[in-house]
Amino acid sequence: MYEKFFQLERMPFSTVPNPECVCFAGQHADAIGGLVFGVLSRRGYLVLTGEAGLGKTTALGAMAHLMGKSSVQTSLILNPILTGPEFMEMVLLNFGFNDIPSSKAQRLKIFQDFLIRSDAEGKVTALVIDEAHMLSTELLEEVRLLGNFETADHKLLQMVLVGQPELNDRLNLPELWQLKQRIAIRMSLARMDRETVAHYLIFRWSNAGATIPLPFVEGAIDAIAAWSKGIPRLINAICDNALLIAFSEETRTVEVRHIREACKELDLSVSTLRPRFDSSTAPQKIPLPEPADPEPQSPPANNHEPQLWIEKRPSLLKRWIGMGPKEKE
């Protein structure tokens, strides 16, 4: 609704997970890099945890986008509230199987043959489970047993478990001790600090095709960081509502009062805020990043292109993207 008023091509703060809107700042870059590295190097079991709203599902989308240039084939399960038979059926359906037998033994045999055939073709097979903290103990045991498909030197199936911190509690249960022992890489996401929030806002704004500077004054950015508690999903909701309020007032400057009103509409707690900047001074807008001086090689056109991330993490993606495990150095 307000995109044209703020000279945008699309909504900058949509709450729908979008792998093209991943802000590769610090921890998200490390998490995505760790997942890509772990899958392509066939480490077996990988775990990523974080509170709700910190961008785990978005990170998964970015991981899939990056691995799309490699030899990885993936089964992604977004809703893990399934029975044992339903779980295995979903895995096979996601890998393209249509005629699935009812017998568990036959399903496992079909899956084993598929993994062996894929490995012979140089493909990496990954099972990714979102909301893994909701998996029943029975299904977590099924996940452990699927790890028994292996060769003498590597796992045939890579498994990525993504969930809220309760997943760690589940893995600490005595009956799941064998599964916990098999986890090769464990990562977690934390809330953003104020500096990262400002970087995030600039990224989302410029990624929406903005031609004018970020409209949030410094005090408003302080308020967003404080009242969202550094949670990206809340940041998006607050900013989206604040922009709508500013649009209704026909002002292109988003101030603290707009943020406060947006938080109240979202029924978020608004504590006393002590701005770092003197409110009597004129609002200062955060400009969009200036384009860098031309280099011998032109940079990619979009912030979400894999090459940008490769430049930030050359030790991971330059070595692993597009390379099968048999081509490693």
PyMOL commands that set and color helices and strands:
alter all, ss='L'
color gray80, all
select helices_A, chain A and resi 19-21+27-40+56-67+84-94+104-120+132-134+137-146+166-171+174-181+194-207+218-228+232-248+256-265+306-312+314-320+325-327
alter helices_A, ss='H'
color red, helices_A
select strands_A, chain A and resi 45-49+72-77+124-129+157-163+183-188+214-217+285-286
alter strands_A, ss='S'
color yellow, strands_A
deselect
rebuild
show_as cartoon
